[in-house]
Amino acid sequence: MLDSLNSLLGRHPEQVKANVEIYTWQTCPYCIRAKLLLWWKGVNYTEYKIDGDESARSTMAERSNGRRSVPQIFINTQHIGGCDDLYALDRQGGLDPLLQQTPGIV
């Protein structure tokens, strides 16, 4: 049942092999929008909720070349950027191929 529903919606979670990580704040509209696209793509992602956690935010900034805004998204440890970057990558046709890569293969 769920497979046919996913197919009807155009979601293909079985094709997602990548390790996706996203740093978020709970009430951030850009974070919610980015997670919605990832959900639509069928991605099971690791979410780091960093609301008020300066240590976690510093870790995020180190990984993202100093960017401190949320969300910050990583696919197979590759820094993608924020919400607008994720949607632009999808519009350009680059997101699906990244999501189909197995972690460790770049």
N, C-alpha and C positions, 0 to 999 in steps of 0.2 A: 504493500500500500504506500509506504513512505517513498520507495523507489519510483513508483509511477507519479506520485505527487511532485517529487524533485524533478523528474523528467518534464512534467507538464509546466513547471515553473522555470525550466531552463537551468536548473541547478545540477551540478555534477560533482558532488563531494568525493566520489570515488577517483576522480582525476587529480585531486589535490594531494600532492605528496610533500610539498614544501613545509618547512618549519617556519611558522609566522608568529612574530612577537609584536605586540603593540603596547606602548606606554600611554596611559589615559588618566584623565580626571573623570570622576563619576558623572558630573553634570555638564561636561564640555560638549557643546553641540557638534563640533567637528569630530570629536572622538566617537560620538554616537553615529554620525554619518559614515565614518570610516568603517566602524564595526558592522554597520548595515551592509555595506558593499561586500565586506569579507564574508558575512553570513550568506548573502545572496550567491556568492561564488561557492559556497559549501565549505568554507575554510574553518577548521578547528584551530583556533589561535590561542596563544598564551598571552593573557592580559596582565599587565603590571599596573595596578591602580596606585598612582603615586600622590594622591591628594594629600597635601601637607607633609609629605615625606621628603625632606630636602636631600637626604642621602640617596634615595632612589632617583630623585631628579638629577642629581649630580652624576650618577651612573648612566642615566639616559643621555645626558649632555656629552659625556665622554664618548659614548658609542656613536652619537649622531654629529660628531664634529662640532660640538659647542651649541647645538640647537637646544633650546630650553622650552620651546612651546610644545604643546600636546595637540594631537597625538604625534608620536614618532613611531614609525613602522619599519620592521625589519623582516626580510624574507631570506631564509637560509643565511642569516647573519649579514646580509647586504642591506645597507641603509637605503630605504625607499624615500623617506621624508615624511611629510605630514599628510593630512586628508586631501588637500588639493593635488599633491604630488601623486597620491594613490589613484585618484580619479583620472588624472591626466595620463598616467601609465596605462590605465584600463582603456581610455579612449583611443590611445595610440596602438592598442593591440599588444602591449608588452606585458600585461599582468598575467594573463592566462598561461603563457609559456613559463613564466617564473614559478607560478603555483604548481606546475606539473613537474618541476625539477625535484629530484630527490636531494635531501640535505647532503652537503659535501660535494655536490656536482655543480660547478658553476659554468 
